Amino acid sequence: MVQINFQNHTSYQLAEYIDTFKKIARYTLKEFSLTGNIELSVTFVSKNKIKEINNKYRHIDKVTDVISFENDEGFEVYDGFITLGDIFICVNKAKMQAKTYGHSMYREVCFLFTHGLLHLLKMDHMNEKDAKEMEEMQDKIMNHFKIIR
């Protein structure tokens, strides 16, 4: 079972994403052979809030599209759930990027969720090899669901 704790701190109506996020999470967790009860949180925030988070925790004073904080304890079980961590998605940045890339906001937000989830699963893009692996996994997930709206 996948439990996503969803919070929306914006004026956008984003509840429609929860079912898709759960499907993406279930598929991705199978790809990583991670089973059991899984928990993570997703919070939609403004550009000001994500800039504040980025500055406070990463010491980068700029707006970004998604920030993930993986559980520092690894894949520990709490109250019967494996807690992966937290994903923060900036809907202002998602909207701008969707326009820039010529696709829907829905597609962009799902991509950002997927990207954040892969970070929670210990993937990164700090070097060329890791970036290629992460990009391939992102493409595999997005293509599986044909998320193009």
N, CA, C and O atoms as a DFTB+ gen file, in Angstrom:
596 C
 N C O
     1  1       0.837      -1.183       0.000
     2  2       0.000       0.000       0.000
     3  2       0.883       1.249       0.000
     4  3       1.900       1.306       0.691
     5  1       0.479       2.234      -0.779
     6  2       1.186       3.505      -0.822
     7  2       0.296       4.573      -0.191
     8  3      -0.841       4.782      -0.614
     9  1       0.827       5.237       0.814
    10  2       0.108       6.336       1.454
    11  2       0.857       7.625       1.157
    12  3       2.032       7.769       1.492
    13  1       0.159       8.557       0.524
    14  2       0.748       9.858       0.245
    15  2       0.021      10.891       1.096
    16  3      -1.193      11.066       0.986
    17  1       0.774      11.560       1.932
    18  2       0.231      12.649       2.734
    19  2       0.347      13.919       1.900
    20  3       1.446      14.417       1.656
    21  1      -0.783      14.427       1.474
    22  2      -0.858      15.509       0.516
    23  2      -1.226      16.816       1.194
    24  3      -2.181      16.881       1.968
    25  1      -0.457      17.858       0.895
    26  2      -0.784      19.197       1.388
    27  2      -0.668      20.178       0.233
    28  3       0.250      20.096      -0.583
    29  1      -1.604      21.096       0.178
    30  2      -1.609      22.105      -0.870
    31  2      -1.593      23.478      -0.214
    32  3      -2.576      23.891       0.402
    33  1      -0.482      24.179      -0.348
    34  2      -0.344      25.521       0.223
    35  2      -0.413      26.586      -0.861
    36  3       0.218      27.638      -0.759
    37  1      -1.189      26.295      -1.904
    38  2      -1.347      27.220      -3.023
    39  2      -2.831      27.393      -3.308
    40  3      -3.676      26.756      -2.679
    41  1      -3.130      28.253      -4.254
    42  2      -4.526      28.451      -4.657
    43  2      -4.927      27.515      -5.800
    44  3      -6.090      27.496      -6.204
    45  1      -3.976      26.744      -6.321
    46  2      -4.275      25.800      -7.402
    47  2      -5.077      24.620      -6.866
    48  3      -4.865      24.172      -5.739
    49  1      -5.994      24.126      -7.681
    50  2      -6.768      22.929      -7.337
    51  2      -6.002      21.717      -7.857
    52  3      -6.064      21.416      -9.049
    53  1      -5.291      21.027      -6.995
    54  2      -4.382      19.973      -7.433
    55  2      -4.729      18.588      -6.902
    56  3      -3.923      17.668      -7.040
    57  1      -5.890      18.413      -6.307
    58  2      -6.267      17.113      -5.753
    59  2      -6.335      16.027      -6.821
    60  3      -6.197      14.846      -6.503
    61  1      -6.548      16.407      -8.094
    62  2      -6.635      15.433      -9.180
    63  2      -5.351      14.613      -9.362
    64  3      -5.377      13.565     -10.007
    65  1      -4.258      15.067      -8.816
    66  2      -2.975      14.391      -9.003
    67  2      -2.794      13.171      -8.103
    68  3      -1.978      12.302      -8.409
    69  1      -3.525      13.089      -7.019
    70  2      -3.274      12.055      -6.021
    71  2      -3.354      10.648      -6.606
    72  3      -2.449       9.847      -6.373
    73  1      -4.393      10.324      -7.349
    74  2      -4.512       8.979      -7.923
    75  2      -3.349       8.671      -8.860
    76  3      -2.796       7.572      -8.832
    77  1      -2.983       9.640      -9.685
    78  2      -1.857       9.430     -10.598
    79  2      -0.558       9.274      -9.816
    80  3       0.261       8.416     -10.144
    81  1      -0.363      10.086      -8.797
    82  2       0.839       9.966      -7.974
    83  2       0.929       8.577      -7.344
    84  3       2.004       7.979      -7.302
    85  1      -0.186       8.074      -6.863
    86  2      -0.184       6.737      -6.256
    87  2       0.175       5.674      -7.287
    88  3       0.928       4.748      -6.988
    89  1      -0.359       5.803      -8.494
    90  2      -0.035       4.842      -9.563
    91  2       1.445       4.918      -9.912
    92  3       2.107       3.890     -10.054
    93  1       1.961       6.129     -10.049
    94  2       3.389       6.310     -10.343
    95  2       4.225       5.704      -9.218
    96  3       5.202       5.001      -9.477
    97  1       3.846       5.973      -7.981
    98  2       4.606       5.462      -6.829
    99  2       4.580       3.940      -6.802
   100  3       5.622       3.313      -6.611
   101  1       3.406       3.332      -6.988
   102  2       3.326       1.857      -6.971
   103  2       4.207       1.243      -8.058
   104  3       4.955       0.301      -7.798
   105  1       4.119       1.771      -9.257
   106  2       4.925       1.258     -10.378
   107  2       6.420       1.421     -10.087
   108  3       7.201       0.489     -10.274
   109  1       6.801       2.601      -9.632
   110  2       8.211       2.898      -9.373
   111  2       8.759       2.024      -8.258
   112  3       9.879       1.524      -8.354
   113  1       7.980       1.839      -7.208
   114  2       8.430       1.004      -6.088
   115  2       8.633      -0.434      -6.538
   116  3       9.560      -1.096      -6.070
   117  1       7.792      -0.931      -7.433
   118  2       7.998      -2.279      -7.986
   119  2       9.300      -2.337      -8.767
   120  3      10.038      -3.318      -8.678
   121  1       9.585      -1.290      -9.532
   122  2      10.838      -1.229     -10.293
   123  2      12.059      -1.292      -9.370
   124  3      13.116      -1.787      -9.763
   125  1      11.906      -0.794      -8.154
   126  2      12.991      -0.803      -7.168
   127  2      12.898      -1.983      -6.207
   128  3      13.668      -2.076      -5.251
   129  1      11.947      -2.886      -6.466
   130  2      11.726      -4.065      -5.617
   131  2      11.492      -3.674      -4.159
   132  3      11.931      -4.370      -3.243
   133  1      10.807      -2.573      -3.958
   134  2      10.486      -2.107      -2.616
   135  2       9.014      -2.419      -2.360
   136  3       8.130      -1.881      -3.026
   137  1       8.765      -3.293      -1.390
   138  2       7.401      -3.725      -1.109
   139  2       7.011      -3.362       0.317
   140  3       7.844      -2.948       1.123
   141  1       5.746      -3.524       0.602
   142  2       5.239      -3.232       1.933
   143  2       4.435      -1.958       1.929
   144  3       4.089      -1.430       0.872
   145  1       4.141      -1.468       3.109
   146  2       3.408      -0.213       3.257
   147  2       4.402       0.939       3.160
   148  3       5.340       1.038       3.951
   149  1       4.182       1.803       2.182
   150  2       5.102       2.903       1.906
   151  2       4.385       4.222       2.155
   152  3       3.221       4.389       1.792
   153  1       5.096       5.154       2.778
   154  2       4.539       6.463       3.068
   155  2       5.491       7.552       2.599
   156  3       6.709       7.437       2.743
   157  1       4.922       8.602       2.041
   158  2       5.688       9.787       1.686
   159  2       4.751      10.979       1.728
   160  3       3.532      10.819       1.779
   161  1       5.314      12.156       1.708
   162  2       4.465      13.341       1.676
   163  2       4.791      14.170       0.441
   164  3       5.928      14.210      -0.028
   165  1       3.754      14.831      -0.068
   166  2       3.887      15.736      -1.202
   167  2       3.205      17.039      -0.808
   168  3       2.045      17.052      -0.395
   169  1       3.943      18.127      -0.944
   170  2       3.400      19.436      -0.610
   171  2       3.576      20.366      -1.803
   172  3       4.673      20.508      -2.342
   173  1       2.479      20.994      -2.202
   174  2       2.516      21.990      -3.268
   175  2       2.704      23.353      -2.630
   176  3       1.958      23.738      -1.729
   177  1       3.713      24.083      -3.105
   178  2       4.071      25.357      -2.494
   179  2       4.238      26.444      -3.556
   180  3       4.327      26.166      -4.752
   181  1       4.277      27.679      -3.083
   182  2       4.490      28.846      -3.938
   183  2       5.979      29.011      -4.242
   184  3       6.828      28.345      -3.651
   185  1       6.269      29.905      -5.170
   186  2       7.673      30.172      -5.500
   187  2       8.412      30.796      -4.322
   188  3       9.598      30.528      -4.130
   189  1       7.724      31.632      -3.523
   190  2       8.377      32.224      -2.351
   191  2       8.732      31.163      -1.315
   192  3       9.809      31.200      -0.720
   193  1       7.821      30.221      -1.105
   194  2       8.061      29.175      -0.103
   195  2       9.184      28.241      -0.542
   196  3      10.035      27.885       0.273
   197  1       9.206      27.836      -1.816
   198  2      10.266      26.909      -2.240
   199  2      11.621      27.605      -2.245
   200  3      12.644      26.971      -1.989
   201  1      11.637      28.901      -2.533
   202  2      12.882      29.659      -2.452
   203  2      13.388      29.682      -1.011
   204  3      14.582      29.517      -0.759
   205  1      12.469      29.889      -0.071
   206  2      12.817      29.886       1.353
   207  2      13.378      28.522       1.776
   208  3      14.391      28.454       2.473
   209  1      12.721      27.446       1.356
   210  2      13.176      26.083       1.688
   211  2      14.540      25.820       1.061
   212  3      15.436      25.287       1.716
   213  1      14.698      26.191      -0.200
   214  2      15.953      25.986      -0.925
   215  2      17.097      26.737      -0.243
   216  3      18.203      26.213      -0.116
   217  1      16.828      27.941       0.183
   218  2      17.853      28.747       0.851
   219  2      18.195      28.178       2.227
   220  3      19.367      28.078       2.590
   221  1      17.169      27.809       2.988
   222  2      17.385      27.324       4.351
   223  2      18.130      25.987       4.391
   224  3      19.041      25.810       5.200
   225  1      17.748      25.054       3.526
   226  2      18.297      23.697       3.623
   227  2      19.401      23.387       2.617
   228  3      20.207      22.484       2.840
   229  1      19.442      24.131       1.509
   230  2      20.463      23.854       0.497
   231  2      21.400      25.046       0.300
   232  3      22.367      24.964      -0.457
   233  1      21.107      26.155       0.986
   234  2      21.907      27.378       0.894
   235  2      22.001      27.889      -0.537
   236  3      23.032      28.408      -0.966
   237  1      20.885      27.726      -1.273
   238  2      20.772      28.236      -2.638
   239  2      19.587      29.196      -2.648
   240  3      18.442      28.785      -2.460
   241  1      19.872      30.466      -2.867
   242  2      18.851      31.503      -2.751
   243  2      18.160      31.741      -4.094
   244  3      18.301      32.801      -4.704
   245  1      17.405      30.722      -4.543
   246  2      16.646      30.877      -5.775
   247  2      15.456      29.920      -5.788
   248  3      15.402      28.947      -5.036
   249  1      14.514      30.227      -6.661
   250  2      13.338      29.388      -6.846
   251  2      13.752      28.145      -7.621
   252  3      14.529      28.229      -8.572
   253  1      13.235      26.999      -7.217
   254  2      13.470      25.752      -7.937
   255  2      12.125      25.066      -8.147
   256  3      11.114      25.490      -7.587
   257  1      12.111      24.012      -8.949
   258  2      10.839      23.364      -9.277
   259  2      10.425      22.291      -8.277
   260  3       9.242      22.169      -7.962
   261  1      11.376      21.518      -7.777
   262  2      11.066      20.435      -6.842
   263  2      12.240      20.239      -5.897
   264  3      13.400      20.331      -6.296
   265  1      11.924      19.972      -4.657
   266  2      12.935      19.639      -3.650
   267  2      12.448      18.392      -2.921
   268  3      11.281      18.291      -2.543
   269  1      13.361      17.448      -2.734
   270  2      13.040      16.219      -2.000
   271  2      13.941      16.104      -0.792
   272  3      15.124      16.442      -0.838
   273  1      13.359      15.623       0.289
   274  2      14.120      15.329       1.497
   275  2      13.871      13.876       1.844
   276  3      12.808      13.516       2.349
   277  1      14.867      13.042       1.566
   278  2      14.699      11.628       1.874
   279  2      14.849      11.401       3.365
   280  3      15.496      12.178       4.068
   281  1      14.243      10.332       3.832
   282  2      14.335       9.961       5.231
   283  2      15.797       9.693       5.561
   284  3      16.415       8.811       4.965
   285  1      16.346      10.434       6.489
   286  2      17.756      10.296       6.862
   287  2      18.102       8.931       7.444
   288  3      19.269       8.538       7.461
   289  1      17.110       8.223       7.910
   290  2      17.340       6.931       8.537
   291  2      17.378       5.783       7.524
   292  3      17.522       4.624       7.913
   293  1      17.251       6.087       6.246
   294  2      17.161       5.015       5.250
   295  2      15.726       4.545       5.170
   296  3      14.813       5.296       5.510
   297  1      15.511       3.339       4.735
   298  2      14.163       2.812       4.584
   299  2      13.728       2.151       5.886
   300  3      13.612       0.929       5.973
   301  1      13.491       2.977       6.889
   302  2      13.086       2.495       8.205
   303  2      11.570       2.336       8.260
   304  3      10.838       3.022       7.547
   305  1      11.114       1.437       9.103
   306  2       9.691       1.193       9.273
   307  2       9.207       1.893      10.537
   308  3       9.740       1.671      11.624
   309  1       8.185       2.748      10.384
   310  2       7.546       3.441      11.494
   311  2       6.056       3.148      11.440
   312  3       5.412       3.381      10.416
   313  1       5.515       2.648      12.513
   314  2       4.080       2.337      12.577
   315  2       3.615       1.495      11.397
   316  3       2.517       1.691      10.877
   317  1       4.456       0.558      10.981
   318  2       4.091      -0.347       9.895
   319  2       4.316       0.202       8.503
   320  3       4.008      -0.476       7.522
   321  1       4.846       1.416       8.385
   322  2       5.097       2.024       7.074
   323  2       6.583       2.294       6.887
   324  3       7.278       2.702       7.817
   325  1       7.054       2.059       5.674
   326  2       8.386       2.502       5.279
   327  2       8.223       3.958       4.869
   328  3       7.515       4.258       3.908
   329  1       8.872       4.858       5.587
   330  2       8.747       6.287       5.328
   331  2       9.879       6.734       4.420
   332  3      11.049       6.674       4.798
   333  1       9.524       7.185       3.210
   334  2      10.535       7.592       2.241
   335  2      11.018       9.021       2.450
   336  3      12.216       9.289       2.362
   337  1      10.105       9.935       2.725
   338  2      10.491      11.327       2.905
   339  2       9.452      12.280       2.361
   340  3       8.270      11.949       2.272
   341  1       9.913      13.490       1.992
   342  2       9.023      14.584       1.616
   343  2       9.419      15.166       0.262
   344  3      10.600      15.316      -0.050
   345  1       8.398      15.490      -0.533
   346  2       8.589      16.140      -1.826
   347  2       7.841      17.471      -1.786
   348  3       6.671      17.523      -1.406
   349  1       8.520      18.543      -2.180
   350  2       7.907      19.863      -2.307
   351  2       7.940      20.258      -3.774
   352  3       9.002      20.273      -4.395
   353  1       6.772      20.578      -4.328
   354  2       6.669      20.952      -5.737
   355  2       6.184      22.400      -5.815
   356  3       5.176      22.764      -5.210
   357  1       6.918      23.216      -6.568
   358  2       6.545      24.610      -6.777
   359  2       5.623      24.688      -7.989
   360  3       6.062      24.491      -9.123
   361  1       4.354      24.975      -7.750
   362  2       3.394      24.992      -8.860
   363  2       3.615      26.177      -9.788
   364  3       3.324      26.075     -10.979
   365  1       4.120      27.298      -9.282
   366  2       4.428      28.441     -10.144
   367  2       5.491      28.063     -11.173
   368  3       5.370      28.370     -12.359
   369  1       6.528      27.394     -10.694
   370  2       7.625      26.969     -11.571
   371  2       7.137      25.881     -12.537
   372  3       7.527      25.870     -13.704
   373  1       6.292      24.975     -12.057
   374  2       5.745      23.925     -12.918
   375  2       4.943      24.542     -14.061
   376  3       5.059      24.116     -15.210
   377  1       4.145      25.529     -13.743
   378  2       3.327      26.194     -14.763
   379  2       4.216      26.869     -15.807
   380  3       3.961      26.769     -17.007
   381  1       5.253      27.551     -15.343
   382  2       6.179      28.225     -16.247
   383  2       6.921      27.219     -17.135
   384  3       7.064      27.432     -18.339
   385  1       7.389      26.125     -16.532
   386  2       8.131      25.117     -17.287
   387  2       7.235      24.407     -18.294
   388  3       7.678      24.088     -19.397
   389  1       5.994      24.159     -17.933
   390  2       5.058      23.524     -18.863
   391  2       4.908      24.391     -20.112
   392  3       4.910      23.885     -21.234
   393  1       4.780      25.677     -19.906
   394  2       4.652      26.600     -21.038
   395  2       5.941      26.613     -21.862
   396  3       5.893      26.560     -23.090
   397  1       7.077      26.683     -21.195
   398  2       8.375      26.707     -21.872
   399  2       8.592      25.445     -22.705
   400  3       9.060      25.524     -23.841
   401  1       8.253      24.279     -22.144
   402  2       8.487      23.005     -22.825
   403  2       7.356      22.611     -23.769
   404  3       7.467      21.625     -24.497
   405  1       6.264      23.384     -23.757
   406  2       5.168      23.131     -24.678
   407  2       4.326      21.918     -24.339
   408  3       3.812      21.247     -25.233
   409  1       4.183      21.635     -23.067
   410  2       3.288      20.561     -22.665
   411  2       2.402      21.030     -21.507
   412  3       2.510      22.166     -21.046
   413  1       1.540      20.149     -21.057
   414  2       0.540      20.537     -20.051
   415  2       1.151      20.667     -18.655
   416  3       2.198      20.097     -18.346
   417  1       0.463      21.429     -17.843
   418  2       0.828      21.547     -16.429
   419  2       0.729      20.175     -15.764
   420  3       1.565      19.818     -14.935
   421  1      -0.293      19.413     -16.133
   422  2      -0.478      18.069     -15.577
   423  2       0.769      17.217     -15.813
   424  3       1.265      16.568     -14.892
   425  1       1.269      17.220     -17.038
   426  2       2.455      16.441     -17.378
   427  2       3.665      16.920     -16.567
   428  3       4.439      16.109     -16.059
   429  1       3.820      18.234     -16.451
   430  2       4.968      18.788     -15.733
   431  2       4.932      18.434     -14.255
   432  3       5.953      18.049     -13.685
   433  1       3.773      18.558     -13.631
   434  2       3.651      18.239     -12.206
   435  2       3.910      16.750     -11.970
   436  3       4.564      16.384     -10.993
   437  1       3.403      15.894     -12.854
   438  2       3.663      14.449     -12.717
   439  2       5.147      14.141     -12.895
   440  3       5.696      13.285     -12.202
   441  1       5.792      14.841     -13.826
   442  2       7.233      14.664     -14.011
   443  2       7.985      15.088     -12.745
   444  3       8.888      14.384     -12.293
   445  1       7.614      16.228     -12.179
   446  2       8.300      16.712     -10.974
   447  2       8.094      15.752      -9.806
   448  3       9.013      15.523      -9.020
   449  1       6.893      15.192      -9.690
   450  2       6.657      14.185      -8.655
   451  2       7.564      12.977      -8.881
   452  3       8.191      12.481      -7.945
   453  1       7.630      12.510     -10.117
   454  2       8.470      11.356     -10.447
   455  2       9.931      11.647     -10.125
   456  3      10.619      10.815      -9.535
   457  1      10.395      12.811     -10.507
   458  2      11.774      13.213     -10.231
   459  2      12.034      13.228      -8.722
   460  3      13.046      12.707      -8.253
   461  1      11.122      13.821      -7.981
   462  2      11.269      13.867      -6.524
   463  2      11.240      12.491      -5.898
   464  3      12.015      12.201      -4.986
   465  1      10.345      11.636      -6.386
   466  2      10.258      10.267      -5.871
   467  2      11.559       9.511      -6.098
   468  3      12.016       8.788      -5.213
   469  1      12.158       9.668      -7.267
   470  2      13.427       8.990      -7.536
   471  2      14.527       9.471      -6.592
   472  3      15.388       8.687      -6.192
   473  1      14.503      10.745      -6.237
   474  2      15.448      11.228      -5.228
   475  2      15.208      10.541      -3.884
   476  3      16.157      10.172      -3.193
   477  1      13.940      10.370      -3.517
   478  2      13.641       9.684      -2.255
   479  2      14.120       8.243      -2.278
   480  3      14.396       7.657      -1.231
   481  1      14.220       7.669      -3.478
   482  2      14.682       6.292      -3.646
   483  2      16.187       6.232      -3.899
   484  3      16.709       5.245      -4.417
   485  1      16.868       7.310      -3.520
   486  2      18.334       7.394      -3.512
   487  2      18.965       7.585      -4.879
   488  3      20.172       7.389      -5.020
   489  1      18.191       7.963      -5.899
   490  2      18.777       8.290      -7.201
   491  2      19.176       9.761      -7.186
   492  3      18.578      10.573      -6.479
   493  1      20.196      10.091      -7.975
   494  2      20.645      11.474      -8.047
   495  2      21.228      11.749      -9.424
   496  3      21.340      10.845     -10.252
   497  1      21.598      12.997      -9.663
   498  2      22.146      13.401     -10.959
   499  2      23.369      14.288     -10.763
   500  3      23.571      15.267     -11.482
   501  1      24.178      13.921      -9.776
   502  2      25.356      14.719      -9.453
   503  2      26.533      14.453     -10.385
   504  3      27.454      15.265     -10.472
   505  1      26.507      13.321     -11.078
   506  2      27.536      13.062     -12.075
   507  2      26.857      12.524     -13.337
   508  3      25.672      12.190     -13.310
   509  1      27.590      12.442     -14.420
   510  2      27.016      12.081     -15.715
   511  2      26.388      10.687     -15.722
   512  3      25.310      10.502     -16.286
   513  1      27.037       9.723     -15.115
   514  2      26.518       8.353     -15.081
   515  2      25.196       8.283     -14.309
   516  3      24.221       7.705     -14.789
   517  1      25.174       8.871     -13.121
   518  2      23.951       8.866     -12.307
   519  2      22.826       9.649     -12.980
   520  3      21.664       9.247     -12.929
   521  1      23.179      10.768     -13.610
   522  2      22.175      11.583     -14.305
   523  2      21.537      10.797     -15.437
   524  3      20.326      10.878     -15.646
   525  1      22.339      10.040     -16.164
   526  2      21.820       9.226     -17.271
   527  2      20.874       8.145     -16.753
   528  3      19.806       7.925     -17.324
   529  1      21.265       7.472     -15.674
   530  2      20.412       6.432     -15.077
   531  2      19.090       7.017     -14.580
   532  3      18.027       6.426     -14.773
   533  1      19.170       8.180     -13.940
   534  2      17.954       8.809     -13.415
   535  2      17.046       9.256     -14.560
   536  3      15.830       9.075     -14.499
   537  1      17.630       9.834     -15.589
   538  2      16.845      10.274     -16.746
   539  2      16.165       9.094     -17.432
   540  3      15.003       9.189     -17.825
   541  1      16.875       7.996     -17.575
   542  2      16.291       6.797     -18.189
   543  2      15.119       6.266     -17.361
   544  3      14.101       5.858     -17.919
   545  1      15.258       6.271     -16.045
   546  2      14.181       5.801     -15.184
   547  2      12.984       6.753     -15.259
   548  3      11.841       6.302     -15.324
   549  1      13.235       8.056     -15.251
   550  2      12.153       9.033     -15.394
   551  2      11.394       8.800     -16.696
   552  3      10.163       8.778     -16.709
   553  1      12.131       8.627     -17.786
   554  2      11.503       8.391     -19.088
   555  2      10.687       7.102     -19.078
   556  3       9.578       7.062     -19.612
   557  1      11.227       6.064     -18.480
   558  2      10.521       4.781     -18.409
   559  2       9.186       4.939     -17.684
   560  3       8.159       4.435     -18.139
   561  1       9.209       5.636     -16.563
   562  2       7.993       5.833     -15.760
   563  2       6.979       6.692     -16.520
   564  3       5.810       6.324     -16.637
   565  1       7.427       7.822     -17.029
   566  2       6.518       8.721     -17.746
   567  2       5.941       8.041     -18.987
   568  3       4.755       8.195     -19.278
   569  1       6.756       7.302     -19.711
   570  2       6.281       6.598     -20.904
   571  2       5.309       5.476     -20.542
   572  3       4.357       5.222     -21.279
   573  1       5.540       4.814     -19.429
   574  2       4.640       3.742     -18.999
   575  2       3.217       4.267     -18.824
   576  3       2.251       3.602     -19.198
   577  1       3.099       5.445     -18.265
   578  2       1.786       6.030     -18.002
   579  2       1.286       6.919     -19.135
   580  3       0.154       7.403     -19.101
   581  1       2.132       7.130     -20.137
   582  2       1.754       7.965     -21.272
   583  2       1.168       9.307     -20.804
   584  3       0.127       9.758     -21.281
   585  1       1.873       9.914     -19.864
   586  2       1.390      11.167     -19.283
   587  2       1.792      12.305     -20.219
   588  3       2.933      12.766     -20.218
   589  1       0.834      12.735     -21.006
   590  2       1.108      13.788     -21.987
   591  2       0.054      14.891     -21.976
   592  3       0.204      15.876     -22.701
   593  1      -0.982      14.764     -21.196
   594  2      -2.091      15.736     -21.238
   595  2      -1.638      17.161     -21.402
   596  3      -2.467      18.070     -21.452
